Amino acid sequence: MKIRNELLSKVRTYAGHTPHVTADTLDCSMGVNPYGFPEAVKAAFTAFDPERFYNYPSSDAPQQAIVDYWADYAFIEPENIVLTDGSVSALYLLCNILAKKGAEVMGFMPTFTDMVEYSRMMAMRYVGIPARQEDGWRMEVSDLVDAISADTSLVYIDRPNNPTGQTLTLAEVEQILARCEQLGVYCIVDEAYGDFIPREESAVTLGPKYKNIIIVRTFSKGFGLAGLRAGYIITTQDLIRYISKVSNPFMMSELSREMAAAALSDRTYGDSHSGDFIAMKTALREACGENLTMACTDDRVPICLLQHRDERLDLQEELMKHGVLCCSGTEFEPMERNSVRLRVPRAEEMGKLLAAIEAVGKGE
């Protein structure tokens, strides 16, 4: 049997590299909402009729809920929406329809690993624009805008950024979109972590102005529903027609559809714990000491990137010695093992994390 060459190389995927942990381990690895999901989801689950499982998923409740959720900030019709099994499957669909062998995909580095790897598996060429390490891995928009050319087929931005938690301003996103529109290039704005910031700051609000924007969202992060595998794409109806040709018409189970719609009824849940996240990331930054630094980040977003000044040190391993699990920086190009992506826990669990950070920062 012949397999495509692009599938033969080793692929990074941090979801499959989680070390074994005990019940006493504080898990700060995956980028979920530590406070879980809205109460409305529990009520919807209790009321859900399991008899609906025998048939294929058909509920249009999430499409209407998405329209209503954004009604105060953007005009969206159900025909502008594609349901997906989380944001990862959304990115797979988009790479599928936009992929041409050797096509240039451009975005910042570090960024969401699965997008980089999957575009390569689709025979595309990912060109990473390095964030400025000397300035706390800050993403400089002009670096990306200046690099976009007639050879660029697709631009990818994860906003907030994974692994740093940085959030480009809407003005900065518009600079990128304007350049892409000038050259006829599609731009994916992956807002997987977008629910942690207020709706008025979302790139969804730019949709009516730019015809080349593709927005990807998920219920896995801010809405705390990672286990349901629910997400969606918002873009032009012209592009939706092409996406529909390669999409599974039964994306999202019937249960997921109802729970996602219920979650969206809580308009402010995603950013309702931003006060806690700001306080915890401020305390975390202060606990880093001389050996650890935190990359540029939006303190309202629960993830951040920590780096140890000793390039030989395995930071994930060191934190594990103190009972804290984080995602190794080796899962994100061009990061090395002396860095980790960390997701802050609930406020009541913060003491254990701070103690571990202080100990590692002091070399204990």
Rosetta blueprint (number, residue, H / E / L):
1 M L
2 K L
3 I L
4 R L
5 N H
6 E H
7 L H
8 L L
9 S L
10 K L
11 V L
12 R L
13 T L
14 Y H
15 A H
16 G H
17 H L
18 T L
19 P L
20 H L
21 V L
22 T L
23 A L
24 D L
25 T L
26 L E
27 D E
28 C L
29 S L
30 M L
31 G L
32 V L
33 N L
34 P L
35 Y L
36 G L
37 F L
38 P L
39 E H
40 A H
41 V H
42 K H
43 A H
44 A H
45 F H
46 T H
47 A H
48 F L
49 D L
50 P H
51 E H
52 R H
53 F H
54 Y H
55 N L
56 Y L
57 P L
58 S L
59 S L
60 D L
61 A H
62 P H
63 Q H
64 Q H
65 A H
66 I H
67 V H
68 D H
69 Y H
70 W H
71 A L
72 D L
73 Y L
74 A L
75 F L
76 I L
77 E L
78 P H
79 E H
80 N H
81 I E
82 V E
83 L E
84 T E
85 D L
86 G H
87 S H
88 V H
89 S H
90 A H
91 L H
92 Y H
93 L H
94 L H
95 C H
96 N H
97 I H
98 L H
99 A L
100 K L
101 K L
102 G L
103 A L
104 E E
105 V E
106 M E
107 G E
108 F E
109 M E
110 P L
111 T L
112 F L
113 T H
114 D H
115 M H
116 V H
117 E H
118 Y H
119 S H
120 R H
121 M H
122 M L
123 A L
124 M L
125 R E
126 Y E
127 V E
128 G E
129 I E
130 P E
131 A L
132 R E
133 Q H
134 E H
135 D H
136 G L
137 W L
138 R E
139 M L
140 E L
141 V H
142 S H
143 D H
144 L H
145 V H
146 D H
147 A H
148 I L
149 S L
150 A L
151 D L
152 T E
153 S E
154 L E
155 V E
156 Y E
157 I E
158 D E
159 R L
160 P L
161 N L
162 N L
163 P L
164 T L
165 G L
166 Q L
167 T L
168 L L
169 T L
170 L H
171 A H
172 E H
173 V H
174 E H
175 Q H
176 I H
177 L H
178 A H
179 R H
180 C H
181 E H
182 Q H
183 L H
184 G L
185 V L
186 Y E
187 C E
188 I E
189 V E
190 D E
191 E L
192 A L
193 Y L
194 G H
195 D H
196 F H
197 I L
198 P L
199 R H
200 E H
201 E H
202 S L
203 A H
204 V H
205 T H
206 L H
207 G L
208 P L
209 K L
210 Y L
211 K L
212 N L
213 I E
214 I E
215 I E
216 V E
217 R E
218 T E
219 F L
220 S L
221 K L
222 G L
223 F L
224 G L
225 L L
226 A H
227 G H
228 L H
229 R L
230 A L
231 G E
232 Y E
233 I E
234 I E
235 T L
236 T L
237 Q H
238 D H
239 L H
240 I H
241 R H
242 Y H
243 I H
244 S H
245 K H
246 V H
247 S L
248 N L
249 P L
250 F L
251 M L
252 M L
253 S L
254 E H
255 L H
256 S H
257 R H
258 E H
259 M H
260 A H
261 A H
262 A H
263 A H
264 L H
265 S L
266 D L
267 R L
268 T L
269 Y L
270 G L
271 D L
272 S L
273 H L
274 S H
275 G H
276 D H
277 F H
278 I H
279 A H
280 M H
281 K H
282 T H
283 A H
284 L H
285 R H
286 E H
287 A H
288 C L
289 G L
290 E L
291 N L
292 L E
293 T E
294 M E
295 A L
296 C L
297 T L
298 D L
299 D L
300 R L
301 V L
302 P L
303 I E
304 C E
305 L E
306 L E
307 Q E
308 H E
309 R L
310 D L
311 E L
312 R L
313 L L
314 D L
315 L H
316 Q H
317 E H
318 E H
319 L H
320 M H
321 K H
322 H L
323 G L
324 V E
325 L E
326 C L
327 C E
328 S E
329 G H
330 T H
331 E H
332 F L
333 E L
334 P L
335 M L
336 E L
337 R L
338 N L
339 S E
340 V E
341 R E
342 L E
343 R E
344 V L
345 P L
346 R L
347 A H
348 E H
349 E H
350 M H
351 G H
352 K H
353 L H
354 L H
355 A H
356 A H
357 I H
358 E H
359 A H
360 V H
361 G H
362 K L
363 G L
364 E L
